[in-house]
Amino acid sequence: MGCAQLVELFGEHFIQTYSAIKETEYREYFDVISPWERRFLLLHV
């Protein structure tokens, strides 16, 4: 893990679970084109 103090404070299990959730959210975010992106970016490609 990147920060020993956080692991010490929250515990290894929590940090691993939180990191896995955030990585999944990050990947899913880039799988979807938002209505704003469709409207303003796709029309100018």
C-alpha positions in Angstrom: 0.0 0.0 0.0 1.1 3.6 -0.6 0.5 5.0 2.9 1.5 3.0 6.0 -0.4 5.4 8.3 -3.7 4.8 6.5 -3.1 1.0 6.7 -2.4 1.3 10.4 -5.4 3.5 11.0 -8.0 1.7 8.9 -6.5 -1.8 8.6 -5.3 -3.7 5.6 -8.6 -5.3 4.7 -10.4 -1.9 4.5 -7.7 -0.3 2.4 -7.7 -3.3 -0.1 -11.5 -3.3 -0.3 -11.7 0.5 -0.7 -9.0 0.5 -3.4 -10.7 -2.3 -5.3 -14.0 -0.4 -5.3 -12.4 2.8 -6.5 -10.5 1.1 -9.3 -13.7 -0.5 -10.5 -15.5 2.9 -10.4 -12.6 4.5 -12.3 -12.7 1.8 -15.0 -16.5 2.0 -15.3 -16.5 5.8 -15.5 -14.4 5.6 -18.7 -16.6 2.9 -20.2 -19.6 5.3 -20.5 -19.9 8.4 -22.7 -21.8 11.1 -20.9 -24.6 13.1 -22.6 -22.3 16.2 -22.4 -19.5 14.3 -24.1 -21.9 13.1 -26.8 -23.3 16.6 -27.4 -20.1 18.7 -27.3 -17.2 16.3 -28.2 -18.5 13.7 -30.6 -19.9 16.3 -32.9 -16.5 17.9 -33.4 -14.4 14.8 -34.2 
